Amino acid sequence: MSDNTTAPLLVAARGGVPARTPVWFMRQAGRSLPEYRRLREGTSMLDACLDPEMVCEITLQPVRRHDVDGAILFSDIVVPLKAAGVDLDIVPGTGPVVANPIAGRADVEALPVLEAEQVRPVADAIALLNAELGDVPLIGFAGAPFTLASYLVEGGPSKNHERTKALMHADPELWHLLLGKIADLTAEFLRVQVAAGVQAVQLFDSWAGALSERDYREFVLPHSTRVLETVTTVPRIHFGVGTGELLPAMREAGADVVGVDWRTPLDVAVRRLEAAAPHLPKPVVQGNLDPALLFAGDAALRREIDRIVGEGRAAAGHIFNLGHGVLPGTDPDVITRAVEWVHRER
């Protein structure tokens, strides 16, 4: 593994001044790339995530094609659940589906514990990647306890999270037992990745935006904090969708970098973060181009990139990214041009 402490992404994550604005895209490794679709043909998502050679190749594909400043480990937030023994599958067109959703205390108590050996293929993939990536940092990731709990309780993706919120409010003791067990599992998954050599981690709380700040602080924040506290040697990025009102609380959980979706301008996010914690150093942010604008044509896209880079200057550091993941039908050549434009900005 190369000494990449001066890599733009890591410099920005520490609040420093990088040689260029670093950029990577959530879901940059995936369905937008024809080489990915060819490689994945005939292999299920979960099987691909536990095949070290395939993980290595898929993770490298967008680095080769787009010249991004970070490689995001190809995986899925439910991988540690599956590896630990939870009966689930990723159904194309639907997402993660849990065979036996949690319905009561016995189900929570029966949740398995993750052992490092169960995710050894992930560690092996990281070793392969560190031999290939050179100066490009590798970002590990995991799903946050609330989002994983929602999948386990709802049985799959949910628009309203009604079963999740019902459990949270009807039986807070059981809820915290559930989140505590998931936090242990998630923390172990991140520990394995850091020990194997990732240079940053991102904790995805995809569904946290469904919560009020009050509920987030009471029912979620303590458990996300426990997860992020286990990572002490690499930058920690924390991201959720629709979380404009939750950004200060998500930073409190232990984020070194706060991911911002496209709904909140970066300079507005910085002001909120500073006002909520004036005693802390100036925040570092990540984001936040609307993924749909990769379809808008070069002129519109460039205007948006200029705006976002300008707004990002309000922060101590800015990592350019999307406000969510690359959409499947995105033209990969547009992604490459977007990276070039970000790199030209000063």
KOLMIBA-410325 format. One record per atom (N, C-alpha, C, O, CB): residue in one letter; x, y, z. Coordinates in pm, whole numbers, plus 50000, padded with zeros to 5 digits. Each point is the difference from the previous one (the first is absolute). Glycine has a CB too. Example, Ala and Ser with C-alpha at 12.3 -4.5 7.8 and 13.67 -1.06 7.14 Angstrom:
2
A513194943150780/A499115011950000/A500905012050000/A501044999850066/A497074988550059/S501545022249803/S500825011950006/S499235010950073/S500515011150017/S500674982649768/
# end
This chain:
346
M500844988050000/M499165012050000/M500885012450000/M500925001250081/M497254986550041/S501545021749787/S500785012149989/S499715009450116/S498944999250063/S501084998349688/D500935011650276/D499775010750095/D499215010849928/D500565007749922/D501574987150208/N496575005949896/N499175009649926/N499415010550093/N498895004749977/N500584977549857/T501275021550269/T499505009850096/T499815013749937/T499285008350054/T501864979150127/T499505015149703/T499805012749930/T498934998849891/T499805009549924/T502584996550124/A496954982749944/A498924998549903/A498945010750025/A499635002250115/A500824972849867/P499055031749912/P499055010950020/P498814996450088/P499575008250082/P501115000149698/L498774979850205/L498834996350080/L500334999850149/L499215004750081/L499934981849726/L502015008150228/L500364999050142/L500385013650057/L499715002950116/L501064973749846/V499885031749957/V500335013650044/V498725007950027/V499885006550104/V502274992849764/A496905000050038/A498735007250020/A499244994750120/A499415007750075/A500484996549679/A500124982650265/A499294994050113/A500545004950133/A499275000550099/A500284979549761/R501735023550143/R500615005250123/R499865015250013/R500495005950095/R501124975249898/G497715025149910/G499825014550005/G501175007649944/G500155012050025/G498444984750170/G502274996549728/G501145006649939/G499685005349862/G498864999549955/G502624985850176/V499555019849801/V499865005549866/V500634990349901/V501224999249991/V498825024650098/P499154968749837/P500534990149907/P500515006349871/P499705011649971/P498734971750126/A502355009249828/A500525004849873/A498895002449899/A500155008449911/A501974979250134/R496785005349967/R498835002049915/R498784995850079/R500114992650098/R501235003549688/T497505008650172/T498774995950068/T499784985149976/T499854995849885/T499145027450088/P501004968850132/P499834985649982/P498554996649965/P499065006550047/P502824989350114/V497954994049757/V498674995949959/V499934984949990/V500894993649944/V498805028049932/W499244972850179/W499624986249973/W498484999850004/W499385009350052/W502784980750048/F497244999549846/F498544999449992/F499484987550067/F500494989049976/F499585024049811/M498924988850298/M499334988350055/M499394991949885/M499435005749907/M500085006650311/R500634974649789/R499594990649895/R500765002249870/R499494997149892/R498265001950213/Q503485006349905/Q500815001549879/Q500364986449940/Q500184998749879/Q500735023050211/A499204968249996/A500234986249954/A498664993249990/A499394996850103/A502925002250002/G497214998649774/G498694993849990/G499395000849863/G500705000249898/G499005005150336/R498984995349766/R499244997449877/R500195010349890/R499654997249886/R498724991750257/S502185022849887/S500235009749894/S501144995849908/S500155005549890/S499015012450262/L501654972549890/L501184996049923/L499764987149923/L499634989950060/L501825021450109/P498754988749699/P499804987749923/P500964988950042/P499644988249995/P499575025649816/E501994989950230/E500964989750043/E499534993250129/E500274988250022/E501605024949870/Y497434994450194/Y499414994150120/Y498904990249963/Y499964988950053/Y500585031950077/R498584983349780/R498894991349962/R500504987049937/R499434989350024/R499135031049941/R502494980649956/R500574987949941/R500574990850108/R499784987949997/R500755024849794/L500194993050302/L500644991950104/L498994993650093/L500174988550041/L501815026449946/R496964992450046/R499004995250096/R499024990049939/R499284993350073/R500935028250045/E499754977449751/E499004991749935/E500054985750055/E501044993549997/E499125020749796/G498704981150258/G499904986550053/G500444998550144/G499964988950053/G500405003749719/T500065018250293/T500434999450140/T499095008850084/T499795011649968/T502614984149963/S497064998850177/S499125007850086/S500805010950071/S501224999250013/S497284980850020/M500795030250012/M500645011350069/M500784995350122/M501165003750018/M497025011449901/L501194976850165/L500684995950124/L501184990849971/L501025000750069/L496815001450052/D502054989349779/D501154991749963/D501145008749949/D501164997550032/D497304983549911/A501215029249979/A501045009049950/A500705007350114/A501225001849998/A497495001149789/C500525001250314/C500575007550113/C500944991650086/C500795005450077/C497165008549923/L501964972849988/L500844991150081/L501014992449913/L500534989850042/L497595007950122/D502135007449715/D501014994549911/D501145010249991/D499865010049931/D498414976749934/P502865011050205/P501045010350008/P500495005149865/P500185012149982/P500504977550229/E499535001449693/E500505004349870/E498985008749928/E500355009949937/E501044969450049/M497335016950025/M498965007949934/M499845013550069/M499865010249933/M498974968849998/V501195021150201/V499935012650074/V501145009349958/V499785011949978/V499124976350216/C502285006449796/C501175007949961/C499805006149862/C500205012049982/C501284973350159/E498145006649763/E499845004949863/E498895010549991/E500185010349935/E500644967649979/I498045019650149/I498895009549992/I500365013250067/I499645010649950/I498744970350047/T502325018450115/T500415012250070/T500965008349916/T499975012350003/T499724975950214/L501175005049708/L501005006949918/L499425006149874/L500555009749948/L501144974750140/Q497225010249861/Q499485004449869/Q499765015149991/Q500475006149904/Q498484971650076/P500365028750114/P499785014449987/P501275008350023/P500115011249950/P497564985050124/V503294998350001/V501265007150020/V500755000849867/V500535010649964/V499604981550277/R499904996949687/R500664999849869/R499295009149901/R500635007649926/R500134969050119/R497925022649955/R499225007049897/R499885014950027/R500125008049908/R498624971050054/H501015024850164/H499615013850030/H501095008450066/H499845012250009/H497884979350014/D503385002550023/D501045007550073/D499465006250128/D500385011150036/D500764993549747/V497974988450286/V499485004950128/V501104999350106/V500984992749986/V496694999849953/D502145015350167/D501015001250105/D499814990250115/D500765000250097/D499445023549842/G498794967950052/G499764989950103/G499354987949938/G499185001249909/G500615016450267/A500584970749872/A499364987549961/A499094995750115/A500454999150114/A501524993949736/I496775004450119/I499074995450103/I499894984849988/I499694994849893/I499025027250105/L501554971250111/L499964985450001/L498664995049947/L498955004250049/L502644995450146/F498444991649706/F498774994449947/F499434990250103/F500624989950032/F500195012749728/S498025000650291/S499364991750101/S498545004250009/S499505006849911/S502674990450219/D497164998749974/D498625004050025/D499815000950150/D500664993050077/D498514996149708/I499925019750257/I499855001950145/I499514987550071/I500204998850121/I499345025149835/V499824966749973/V499514988050068/V501024988650001/V499714989350054/V498005017349879/V503474995550009/V501004989349996/V500324994550139/V500044987850016/V500925022849780/P499284997950306/P500324994250131/P498834992250060/P500234990150070/P501365028649966/L497184985549939/L498854992350047/L499974986249935/L499844989950068/L498875031549968/K501464978349833/K500014987449927/K501154991150047/K499824988150023/K499135023349779/A502224994550211/A501174992250041/A499834994250140/A500474989050029/A500965025749826/A497884992750233/A499794995250137/A498974988950007/A499964992650099/A500645030049982/G498554976049815/G499034989150000/G498555004249989/G499114991650011/G502514996350121/V498105025249848/V498625004349981/V499534995449862/V500715001449901/V499635018850252/D498464974249844/D499444994749874/D499425011649920/D498895004650026/D500594973050083/L501285027149793/L499545011049916/L500614998649861/L500944992449979/L498835022750221/D499664992449706/D500525000249865/D499805013949943/D499145007550047/D500384967849921/I501265028149931/I499815012649929/I499264996849871/I500554993749910/I501565016850190/V496654993849893/V499134996649888/V500115011149895/V499715011550030/V498714975650121/P501995009549726/P500115010349895/P498705007849984/P498924994249993/P502764991649890/G498455027350113/G498825008549985/G499295003250129/G499135008850003/G500634981649776/T500595002850329/T499365002350130/T501015004650104/T499805010350065/T498494972349879/G502795009750072/G500985003050103/G500054988650101/G499524989149971/G500115035549997/P500954977950149/P500104989450101/P498624995450049/P499145008250033/P503075001250035/V497614977549937/V498764994150050/V500364990050108/V500804990949976/V498015012449801/V500624998250342/V500294991450114/V498934989350010/V498815003050000/V502335016050122/A499294968449887/A499044988849999/A499095000250122/A498804997549989/A502864989049883/N498905016550245/N499224999750124/N500185013250075/N500865001150087/N499404973749928/P498945035149952/P500155013150065/P499844999050152/P499314991250051/P499835019649741/I501484998350277/I499945000250146/I498595003950045/I499465010249957/I503004995850057/A496974985750072/A498635002350047/A499925001050151/A498965004050053/A500224983949748/G501895008750271/G499935000550146/G501354997650064/G501024999049931/G496644993150056/R502355007050144/R501244998850076/R500804987649963/R501225000549990/R497685011750194/A500424976749794/A500724987849968/A500805001649871/A501114994849988/A497114991850128/D501225020749787/D500715002249875/D501245008850021/D501054997549940/D496785000249936/V502035012350208/V501155008850027/V501104992350072/V501175001049966/V497295018950046/E501134972350089/E501004992550077/E500694989449916/E501124996050029/E497535008050176/A500674991449689/A500574989649914/A500945005549893/A500634992349927/A497334994350114/L502145026749948/L500885005649897/L501434995450023/L500495000350113/L498015019749864/P502184975749918/P501364994850017/P501025011150021/P499765011649969/P499614969049891/V501775015550194/V501155008850017/V500934998049881/V500194988749955/V499635010650299/L500745011549694/L500944998949888/L501404997050051/L500525007050086/L498085008949779/E502004973750080/E501404996750027/E500855004649882/E499574999249885/E499764981150258/A501865024549886/A500885005349895/A500214990049887/A500075003849883/A501065010350289/E498974973249862/E500274989849899/E498874999149898/E500224996049886/E501134991350283/Q497445016449873/Q498854999149908/Q500075010249887/Q499364998149897/Q499294993550293/V502115019049829/V500185009949893/V501465000349953/V500485010249951/V497635003650145/R502574975149920/R501384999149950/R500105003349852/R500985006349960/R499474976450213/P498575013249741/P500125003849858/P500085015149978/P500655004649906/P498094974850039/V500605028350141/V500075014649988/V501415004850034/V500565008449929/V496994993650131/A503034992750046/A501375003650036/A500974995849890/A500955007349969/A498474990350274/D500354990849697/D500874995449891/D499895009449880/D501005002949934/D498754973350145/A499055028549892/A499815009449890/A500745013150026/A500595005749908/A497184983950043/I502205015150172/I500715012350036/I501494998349980/I500675009249951/I497544996550215/A502334982849870/A501434997449977/A500345000549852/A501025005849961/A499044980050245/L499095008249712/L500225000449855/L499955014449949/L500825004049918/L498184973050059/L500055030650072/L499855013849954/L501175008850041/L500455008449921/L497104988750091/N502945001250108/N501115008250044/N501274997349919/N500885008649992/N498124991750236/A501084987949713/A501144997149913/A499855006349862/A500975001049925/A499354977650199/E498455025949843/E499715005249865/E499755015049996/E500245006349897/E498824971650051/L500485027950160/L499485013749995/L501075010850002/L499735011349960/L498284980150152/G503195005549933/G501035010250005/G499635011250094/G499774997750118/G500874996749650/D499315018150179/D499755011750084/D498525003050021/D499665009650069/D502484999449851/V496984983050021/V498565002550013/V499484993550127/V500114987850015/V499635013449735/P499715006550344/P499524994150126/P498804990849977/P499185002349912/P501655017950210/L499104969449959/L498894990649999/L499065003450116/L500435001050115/L501014980949779/I497285019950074/I498985003450099/I499204987450033/I499404994049911/I500475030050005/G500134972150209/G499144989250044/G498645005450041/G499835012150014/G502174974950062/F497045004249942/F498705005250043/F499174989450069/F500274988049995/F499795028249817/A498904989150254/A499034991350067/A498685007450008/A499965012249988/A501844976250147/G497135004149885/G498695006050024/G499855003350147/G500434992350086/G498594994949721/A500375024150223/A499805004250139/A498914991650066/A499164994349931/A501575029050010/P499284976050193/P499064991350070/P498535002749966/P499234990549985/P502435008250196/F497935014049807/F498585002649974/F499584994249866/F498964993549990/F501185027250148/T500654981749758/T499624995349867/T499974984849995/T499084994349942/T501925026349957/L499974972850162/L499984985350003/L498814995050082/L499374990049963/L503145009650013/A497185007250133/A498854995950081/A498715001149921/A499124991450011/A502085016050196/S498685003149713/S498795001749920/S499824988449903/S498894994949985/S501335029950037/Y500854971049912/Y499904988449911/Y499574987450077/Y499174992349954/Y502605017849898/L498814988050266/L499694988150078/L498575000050051/L499364989450005/L503035009450060/V497095012749972/V498665000850056/V498945000249889/V498974993450010/V501955018950189/E499344995449695/E499025001149891/E500024987749910/E499004996949935/E501265028050072/G500874968149989/G500144988749910/G500565003849865/G500224991349915/G497914998250203/G502095023449860/G500525004949873/G499915015149997/G499755006250103/G499584972649782/P500875027449998/P499875014549991/P498595004650038/P499034992849978/P502725007449842/S498165011750236/S498705005250045/S499915014849971/S500985007350016/S498904975250163/K498965022049778/K499805014349976/K499715007550129/K500425011550016/K498744983249756/N500134999050319/N499535007050119/N500634995350131/N499895006850102/N498014996549777/H502764985150118/H500684994550118/H499024998750118/H500375002350116/H501805008049806/E496594985850047/E498994999950105/E500284989550106/E499815002750119/E498555005449716/R502084980050127/R500304989650100/R501215004050085/R500044997650120/R499014984849725/T501925023750088/T501205004450072/T499665010550105/T500404998950115/T500984996149682/K497885015250162/K499645010650094/K499064995050109/K500065004550114/K500245012249702/A498844974050148/A499104994450101/A500784992750109/A499735001950118/A498494995749707/L502764994250135/L500834993150098/L500795010050084/L500094998550122/L500074981749724/M500395029650090/M500825010150067/M499235006650114/M500535001850110/M500715002249676/H497514999750187/H499225007450100/H499214991050094/H499795003550116/H500055014949720/A499744969950116/A499194991250084/A500844992450101/A499544997050110/A498855001049703/D502864998850149/D500854992050089/D501445005249990/D500854993549940/D497634986150033/P501785032050086/P501345005849991/P501104990850052/P501104999849946/P497845022550078/E500774970150080/E501024991050054/E500414989749896/E501194997549981/E497895005850251/L499954990749701/L500314990249897/L500715006649881/L500914994349942/L497104991950130/W501555025949895/W500655007349891/W501495001950027/W500834997549914/W497005014250038/H502484992750168/H501415002650032/H500794986850007/H501194999949968/H498145020850160/L500044968649913/L500674987049995/L500344996349856/L501104995349970/L497684997550238/L500255009449701/L500214997149859/L501135008649942/L500914994949935/L496674998750044/L502355019450045/L501015009049945/L501384997150059/L501015001449932/L497225016250035/G501804978550160/G501294996650061/G500644988049934/G501214999849977/G497975009650237/K500024980649755/K500544988149934/K500495003249859/K501044995149956/K497424990550180/I500775022649794/I500425003849864/I501255008850007/I500894998749915/I496725000050004/A502485010150180/A501185008450013/A501254991550023/A501065002949944/A497525015550149/D501304971249987/D501154990950021/D500434993649868/D501194999249970/D498024996450265/L499814999849689/L500294993549872/L500655009749902/L500984996749934/L497094987750103/T501385027849955/T500535010149908/T501405004350041/T500885001749915/T496805006150039/A502524993950174/A501335003950049/A501044989449966/A501125003449961/A497815009550223/E500724974549829/E500944989349966/E500315000249851/E501144997949960/E497984988250230/F499875016349728/F500225000649855/F500965011249965/F500874998349914/F496844992450047/L502155020850103/L500925011149974/L501394997150056/L501005003649938/L497075012150066/R502004977950112/R501324996650056/R500784991149905/R501205001949981/R497865000050250/V500244988349709/V500664991149904/V500555008049882/V501124997849956/V497354983350112/Q500735028249882/Q500435007849884/Q501195009050033/Q500945001049922/Q496714998449993/V502305007150201/V501115008850037/V501284991950023/V501085004049956/V497305012150148/A501484972549963/A501174991450023/A500594995049868/A501214998049989/A497824995250231/A500105004849681/A500484995149870/A500635011049916/A500724997149904/A497504985650103/G501525030150028/G500735010549932/G499205010749928/G500585007349919/G501084975950058/V497015018150047/V499315011349938/V500515013050062/V500425000350116/V497514985549841/Q502045025049965/Q500565012850047/Q498945009950047/Q500335010750051/Q501554985749793/A496865000250138/A498875008050050/A498804990650005/A500004989449939/A500915032949964/V498064981850171/V498774992150002/V498815009349986/V500055011750039/V501034970650107/Q497845012449796/Q498755007449994/Q498904991650063/Q499814988449964/Q500935023849827/L498554993950302/L498844993750063/L498755005549933/L499715011950010/L501524985050212/F498044994249710/F498795003849927/F498784998250090/F499714988950044/F501365004649736/D498225017450248/D498714998850067/D498925004249900/D499405010750012/D501624993950219/S498764986749672/S499185003449884/S498615004650036/S499455008849932/S501854974949941/W498095010750233/W498615002950031/W499835009350118/W498875002450043/W500574975549865/A501655027550147/A499875008450119/A499175012549976/A499435005650093/A502774985949981/G497735013049801/G499215011849969/G498514998350025/G499265009749996/G502444995949837/A497864982250194/A498594997650033/A499685004050144/A498844999850040/A501134981549795/L501055022350242/L499825002650143/L500025014950031/L500635007849929/L500434970250120/S498255025850057/S500165013450056/S501335000750073/S500584989750037/S496905013249985/E502995009249999/E501265001450075/E499854994550142/E500924993750052/E499665026749811/R498264981850198/R499784994950135/R500124984850004/R500684994550086/R497815025149961/D500844973749859/D500084985449998/D501394995249965/D500484990150056/D497125009049879/Y503075007849973/Y501364996149965/Y500905000550123/Y500774990850026/Y498885017849739/R500255002250310/R500895001550115/R499714989550107/R500924994950064/R499225029749888/E498604972250068/E499664990450105/E500254985649959/E500524992150079/E497785024050002/F501354980449797/F499944985949961/F501154995549909/F500194988049983/F497385013950039/V503185007449921/V501004996349900/V501405004850035/V500964992449991/V497255008349839/L501905011950209/L501305006150022/L500934991950091/L501174998549967/L497715023250000/P500654973150147/P500934992650086/P500634987949931/P501154996550026/P497505011050169/H500604986249717/H500504987749937/H500945003149883/H500994993049981/H496894995450087/S501815022049854/S500935004049896/S501315005150062/S501084997849946/S496985008149902/T501825000850266/T501205004650071/T500884988250040/T501225000549983/T497515019550102/R500654969549967/R500784988250039/R500754994149882/R501144995650014/R497204999850166/V501015004349704/V500664994749881/V501195008549962/V501104994949980/V496724995649940/L501975022650069/L501075008849953/L501135001050102/L501145002649963/L497175010249906/E501384985250258/E501065000250102/E501004988649983/E501125000850051/E497275009950105/T501224978949773/T500934988849980/T501035003149894/T501004992849987/T497204991550081/V501585026349854/V500935003949894/V500765012350046/V499425010850011/V499084979649807/T502775008050210/T500785011150057/T501215003949916/T500655010050030/T498604982550191/T501064999849676/T501265002349928/T499825005149858/T500995003649936/T499984978650203/V497805018349811/V499755004949863/V498825009650003/V499184999350092/V501734979349806/P498975030450003/P498865009149996/P498684992649990/P499894989749935/P501575027249957/R497524988750174/R498674994050004/R499015009449932/R499825011450041/R500734976350174/I498815007249680/I498985007549927/I498644994450040/I499824987950009/I501765016849795/H497475004250221/H498664995650041/H499015006249903/H499985012149980/H500694985850267/F498494993649691/F499105004849895/F498614994150016/F499844988250033/F502115014349814/G497065005750128/G498624995449993/G499235007849895/G500465010549954/G499634982950287/V498765001749721/V499175006349898/V498855007550068/V499334994550087/V501264987449744/G499195030550129/G498945008050060/G500295003950144/G499085001350081/G499354987249770/T502845013350180/T500405002250140/T500435014450030/T500785002450091/T499934973849914/G498775033449917/G500395013950022/G499785004650143/G500825007650053/G498634996749711/E499464991350299/E499725004050138/E500814991950102/E500035003450118/E497675003249810/L502944982950027/L500734991250091/L501515001949994/L500734993650076/L497434990149898/L502335025049937/L501445000949977/L500805002650127/L501024993350021/L498455015049752/P500145001250314/P500785002050123/P500064987550087/P501054996650054/P498315027249939/A499504969250020/A499984987950082/A500864989049937/A500684992650071/A497015013350010/M502304993149787/M500834990049934/M501485003250016/M500824990850010/M497345005049825/R502185016950169/R501405003550030/R500364996250143/R501104995150026/R498785023949809/E499184983250258/E500244996550140/E500294985150017/E500704996050093/E497815022849975/A500954973049842/A500224985550012/A501474996349983/A500394988950034/A497305007449880/G503115012850034/G501424997349986/G500535001949859/G501084995049967/G498664989350217/A499505022849732/A500425001949862/A501115010449991/A499915010850057/A497804983049865/D503355002650004/D501015009949963/D499565007649875/D500365011649980/D501444974050120/V497425007649817/V499475005949877/V498494997449998/V499574988650020/V502645008049853/V497015013950103/V498554998649997/V499544999749854/V500215009649926/V499555002350298/G499634977049736/G499454999049866/G498675007349992/G499164998950089/G501994979149878/V498665029749925/V498825008349984/V499314996149869/V500654999549896/V500415019750236/D497644978049874/D499324996749875/D499685012849923/D500325010950047/D498694968250058/W500375019649776/W499875011649911/W498965010150048/W499915010849942/W500764974549872/R498555011550288/R498925008950042/R500515012050079/R499315010250008/R499184970249996/T502685018750053/T500545010750085/T501295005449938/T500954992449987/T498034997150219/P501085023349757/P501265005449948/P501134998350101/P499785000750121/P498925015949743/L502504981250086/L501124997250091/L500285011650094/L500324997850117/L500654987349708/D498935027450126/D500285011250089/D498945001250109/D500305004150113/D500855007849699/V497624984550156/V498944999950101/V500284988950103/V499845002150120/V498485006849711/A502104979650121/A500354989050090/A501135004050094/A499964997050120/A499314986549706/V501735023450121/V501135004350083/V499525009750108/V500414998950115/V501154998249690/R497575012250159/R499485009550101/R499244992750109/R500145003350118/R499725014549707/R499324972350138/R499264992350100/R500954992650093/R499804999850121/R498314997749719/L502914996650103/L500954992350080/L500795009150094/L500234996550115/L499954986749700/E500225028350134/E500755009450085/E499135005550112/E500455001150114/E500995004949690/A497324997450163/A499115005750102/A499694989950110/A499855003650117/A499165011449709/A500904972250136/A499674989650097/A501174996650090/A499804995250112/A498574995949727/A502865011350114/A501194996150078/A501125010149977/A501014996849939/A498354978850046/P500465036750064/P501025010449976/P501344996950065/P501025006049963/P497145010350023/H501864974450110/H501244996550069/H500854990249920/H501184998050030/H497655005950185/L500584989949683/L500734990149920/L500715006849883/L499655011149962/L498684971350104/P502695010749878/P500655005649881/P499015001849885/P498954993649998/P503204995550072/K498185019549837/K499175002249882/K499724986649933/K500934991949984/K500025031449983/P497814974049993/P499674986749949/P500564997249861/P500315009149923/P497644992050213/V502174986049835/V500354995049868/V498744993449943/V499314992750072/V503175003849990/V497225006149811/V498784994749941/V500314992249873/V501055001549939/V497665017650158/Q500344972549867/Q500084992249877/Q498695001549922/Q498924999450059/Q502694984050049/G498485018449763/G498805000849916/G500185010149888/G501125004049968/G497484989650229/N500285010449744/N498664994650017/N499175002049873/N498875004850006/N501274999750242/L500444991849638/L499345001149870/L498814990449993/L500134988350035/L502045018449857/D496684998350062/D498844991649978/D500324989949890/D500355004149889/D498085014550183/P501474968349955/P500364990049899/P499235001649869/P500494996349893/P500044988350292/A498255020949822/A499195001749880/A500625010149903/A499744999649880/A498244994850254/L502855014649920/L500585010249913/L501114994649911/L500475007149911/L498955009750261/L501014970949851/L500924993749906/L499314997049867/L500654996049903/L500624994050290/F497415011949802/F499224998249878/F499655013449934/F499335000149897/F499734978750200/A501375032549959/A499495013149961/A500775006649887/A499625010849954/A499614991650277/G501864991449723/G500815006349897/G501195007350061/G499985003850117/G497994998549740/D503074999550060/D501275005250052/D499885014150058/D500595002850105/D500554983049729/A498135023050100/A499945013850047/A499365000950139/A500545006550090/A499315001449672/A499024985450254/A499325000250131/A500854993250106/A500085004750114/A497714995449771/L502834988950078/L500814992650096/L501195008450046/L500335000250119/L498974978349774/R501335028250014/R501165008050038/R499605011650091/R500725003250094/R500404990549690/R497735012550188/R499535010750089/R499804994950143/R500385006650096/R498495004549709/E500544977050206/E499774994350133/E501314996650071/E500135002350120/E497694988749798/I503135003650007/I501294996850060/I500685012750050/I500545000250110/I499694979749739/D499755030750069/D500605012850042/D499345005050129/D500685004550092/D499845001149668/R498144993550244/R499295004850118/R500384992150124/R500275005750106/R497855001549748/I501904979750133/I500264991450117/I501445001650049/I500245000450121/I498044983449795/V502665017149992/V501395002250042/V500125013350072/V500725001150100/V500134985149706/G498455023950145/G500035013050067/G499404999450139/G500575005450094/G499315005549684/E498984982550235/E499374998750132/E500854991850095/E500005002550120/E497764999449771/G502974988450055/G500864991650083/G501145007650064/G500594995350098/G498814985949758/R500935030550089/R501105007950059/R499645005650136/R500885004950072/R499865000949698/A498004993650267/A499605004550135/A500494990550108/A500065003750117/A497935007149783/A502364977050062/A500424989850097/A501514999950016/A500735005949920/A497274980350020/A502475007050164/A501454998250018/A500584991149892/A501165001449963/A498565001650282/G499474987849706/G500404991149892/G498764995549927/G498924999150059/G503124993450067/H498115004549745/H498854995849919/H500424988449911/H500955001149922/H498095022250081/I500244965650008/I500144988649911/I498805000249908/I498874998350045/I502444987950127/F498935015749698/F498885000549906/F499444986049981/F500744990349988/F500275029749895/N497664979250114/N499324987349981/N498595003149951/N499635011649984/N501764976950197/L497865001249797/L498585001749973/L499255001650131/L500544997550108/L499664989049680/G498535017750200/G499145000650118/G499344986950030/G499264998950098/G500365024849854/H500624966149966/H499644986150022/H500804992149897/H501035004849954/H496605000750136/G501924982649871/G500814991649915/G499785002349851/G498965005349960/G501024978250220/V501005012549738/V499885000249855/V498784991749959/V499844988750044/V502685014149929/L496645002949942/L498824992949952/L500404990149890/L500945002649925/L497605017250132/P500764968849933/P500434989349911/P500165004149853/P500904995049932/P497974989750223/G500285024249796/G500055003649858/G500955011349966/G499985005049888/G497724987350100/T503135011750107/T500925011249978/T501054996549896/T500574989050002/T499055018650234/D500655001849673/D501044998249899/D501365001250070/D500315010550056/D498204998949759/P502324980150182/P501285000850071/P500925010849946/P500845005050074/P498944971049972/D500095027849827/D500835010749946/D499685013350066/D500875008550015/D499274979349767/V498605014150256/V499625012250071/V500675000350138/V500455010550045/V497334990249831/I502274987950190/I500674999450131/I501485003749984/I500545007550082/I497854974649996/T502255012749820/T501415003249976/T500195015049979/T500915005950057/T499444971349842/R498785029050020/R500125014449977/R499745007850128/R500655010250024/R498644986549739/A499774998750318/A499725006950127/A501245000050089/A500325010150062/A497264983349922/V503104995350023/V501234999250080/V501045009949948/V500655006950078/V498884968849973/E500625024949816/E500975009349940/E499665014450038/E500905007850032/E499464976349777/W498365019550187/W499605013750032/W500275003250147/W500485010950032/W497774988049790/V501454991850266/V500285002450142/V501505002250021/V500405008950075/V497604977049991/H502805006149869/H501465001050018/H500565013349947/H501045004550047/H499094970649936/R499195031149921/R500485012749946/R499665011750089/R500615010749991/R499154979849782/E499255007650315/E499575011050088/E501085002950104/E500714991050045/E496865002749921/R502545018850071/R500955003950103/R499295008550107/R500635004350097/R501274995149734/
# end
